[in-house]
Amino acid sequence: MVVLETIRASNQKIGATLPGLVAVFVGATNGVGEATVRQFAKYASAPRVYLIGRSQEAGTRIINECKALNPKGEFIFISKDTSLIRNVDEICATIREREKYVNLLFLTIGTLQTGKTTAEGLHYPAALAVHARNRFISNLLPLINNATSLRRVISVFIATLEGEIQMDDFQGWHMKLMANRDHAASITTLSLESHHKDNPNVSFVHNFPGVVKSGITRGTSGPLFTALKAVIGVFGSLFYMPAEEAGDRHVFLATSARYSASLEDTTAGVPLSVAGGLATACGTDGKIGSGVYSIDASGESAGLKVEQALASLRSRGMTEKVMNTINTDIEKALATGQN
């Protein structure tokens, strides 16, 4: 485990080592996204931050809180439904018009609500966690590559749980919860590997956030989710990670050189030397500092079981199949949205 004292020692150096960061937080109006953007505002020096979410009320509140923490920072809220790919394109076009570079793309959008189709014909949970996330990455990578310091993408989801991918039900319409978990985890990690292959100067982190209070169960129904929400309502406070700690841990993931694009990365983030005991993390291919990381809630890399599962998927050409399917789905969604 990367201990909290080490994490905070690293975060304290962000302002001095990474001034003027431009960051985009997608899904920042509750849960991990909200906790992280607040801590990011606390540590960063004169950042410019875009917050993307649905709730204007929550967005305004968080913007005001961030401005109070960092009066020299600029915080912009964009209210959009990111389950629609055409909205993702509009958001990214706005950012591209305003910015010459982006240092950090931080993605947390997702839901446990299933069985719902978006207006563009995608399964709602897949539209958020798979298609929209990949569209944000693809659209903003040119700006991320333009950055002269930190260049990083964080996808907060279900890392270290990678397993088999079921191409015959790619969007997860009919899968049981555990099978869908393994399936979606691997899709996320392999898609990040594909992006890194084409963008070797950018580091990509897929992480599992731990148990953090959020709105991910919003809109769910059925006996399982009803029971889950009842348990959380009664016992949630006993096992939730404190919001400040969750924010600190994710700011560390976003800014530390521990998760570099490569061992030769000269813009990797806050140097490891700021705190004792830090070392470059092991990538998803089992190699130190290889640029794509599957990270658990304690900040550590996935183990041998996950490395072997991913190696098996790669050997069967699943990386290419995943990306082709995502891109085909997106093209169909955009065509549907024009009708």
Secondary structure, DSSP 8 states (H G I E B T S, - for coil): ---HHHHHHHHTTHHHHSTT-EEEEES-SSHHHHHHHHHHHHHSSS-EEEEEES-HHHHHHHHHHHHHH-TTSEEEEEE--TTSHHHHHHHHHHHHHH-S--SEEEE-------S-B-TTS-BHHHIIIIIIHHHHHHHHHHHHHH-SS--EEEEES-TT------GGGTT-SS--HHHHHHHHHHHHHHHHHHHHHH-TTSEEEEE---S---STTTT--SHHHHHHHHHHHHHHHHH---HHHHHHHHHHHHHBGGG-SSTT-TT-SB-GGGSTT----B-TTSSBT-SEEEE-TTS-B--HHHHHHHHHHHHTTHHHHHHHHHHHHHHHHHHHHT-
